[in-house]
Amino acid sequence: MIKLFDLKKQYKLFDHKINKEVLKVLASGNYILGNNVTKLENDMKKYLESKYTLSCNSGTDALILSLRALDIGNNDEVITSPFTYFATAEAISLVGAKPIFADINPDTFNINPMNIKKLISKRTKAILSVNIFGQACELNEINLIAKENSLYHIEDCAQSFGATYMSKQSGTFGDMGCFSFFPTKNLGCFGDGGLISIKNKKHFDKIKKLRTHGGIKRNQHDFIGYNSRLDEIQAAILCIKLKYIKKLLKQRKNIAEKYYNLICNEKIKLPSCNLNANHTYNQFTLRVQNRTKFLNHLDKYNIPYGIYYSQPIYKYKAYSNSDYKLLPMVEKVTKECVSLPIYPELPINDVNNICKVVNRYE
Ligand SMILES: *Cc1c(COP(=O)(O)O)cnc(C)c1O
């Protein structure tokens, strides 16, 4: 049976090293924001070539903390993609601002910078770009739009750990880059976790307070903050896995290359690569016109798949009271997208079988 993902396999790969470090943490008596967290933040700073990094509780919190650090809230607008995980827009709404959705490029699934420009208003405070499926969006162009209009730029890098744009790591273009260590992401821990890469010392200081109830010292609460800390166990695991990230990303790329080389079916559209970006394939997402028929075909041969995403964000019930207009590209893509299994431990034989089944579809 082929699996859509298989997290146990990656644990097996590192189990001795991970068990040893986790036992050390358990015996240390220090469980939250300790030496392992500091080491992870330093290792990440080096890996990303980022000015500052701070860990937190999740990718969602990374977004919320970033928006709060920029004082984005009531009556503010943040332009983002409608084709992303719900948390991207949810974070904007949670700080009191309004998500404004810019339509996507249907070939790369990423936000189209041309559509961002049209939506800038007096209320716009920031652009929250999303590097969807592990491929950076047009980060330089978006940075330029932000600069010309005095807007902040936050990158949602939950799916793009290790991805580059013009040889520079995603998450280092905007004022902040928000990463998630949810188990199925490119770099996953064994629970929830997140990290923010930050350009500016002022924002770094603010986020450091925000993640621990608005202060860093005992009895210091300068503003209303959060409990959003990373624990030592997750940090220790992430420090180990970070050493192997290049290999893990290479394995994803090898599988994607197999898909590109072996899938040949005029009914199937393969995902496009932006030549400026190095895709990390957190997802490998196809488009097919009669999706129901295609999914029945995959079901018949026991090929697992995911539908990321079946609806534009503005269509979820949570936003049903808002006055969002339908955006043509995301409407089309949400009806056609299908993601095939892709994770470092997926056996090549399974990939071959998936390709055969996809090619047999007519
Ligand atoms: C996973 C994800 C998030 C949220 O990350 P969590 O760590 O699960 O909170 C946000 N944005 C995108 C695009 C994601 O894929």
The ligand as a Tripos MOL2 file, in Angstrom:
@<TRIPOS>MOLECULE
LIG
   15    15     1     0     0
SMALL
NO_CHARGES

@<TRIPOS>ATOM
      1 C1          1.3270   24.5990    7.8100 C.3       1 LIG1
      2 C2          1.0700   25.9690    7.3560 C.ar      1 LIG1
      3 C3          0.8620   27.0150    8.2670 C.ar      1 LIG1
      4 C4          0.6880   26.7980    9.7380 C.3       1 LIG1
      5 O1          1.7590   26.1920   10.3630 O.3       1 LIG1
      6 P1          1.4970   25.4310   11.7670 P.3       1 LIG1
      7 O2          2.8690   25.1440   12.2760 O.co2     1 LIG1
      8 O3          0.7050   24.2140   11.4610 O.co2     1 LIG1
      9 O4          0.7440   26.3770   12.6470 O.co2     1 LIG1
     10 C5          0.7400   28.3010    7.7600 C.ar      1 LIG1
     11 N1          0.8140   28.5420    6.4490 N.ar      1 LIG1
     12 C6          0.9860   27.5650    5.5350 C.ar      1 LIG1
     13 C7          1.1030   27.9090    4.1000 C.3       1 LIG1
     14 C8          1.1150   26.2460    5.9660 C.ar      1 LIG1
     15 O5          1.2980   25.2830    5.0590 O.3       1 LIG1
@<TRIPOS>BOND
     1     1     2 1
     2     2     3 ar
     3     2    14 ar
     4     3     4 1
     5     3    10 ar
     6     4     5 1
     7     5     6 1
     8     6     7 2
     9     6     8 1
    10     6     9 1
    11    10    11 ar
    12    11    12 ar
    13    12    13 1
    14    12    14 ar
    15    14    15 1
@<TRIPOS>SUBSTRUCTURE
     1 LIG1         1 GROUP 0 **** ****
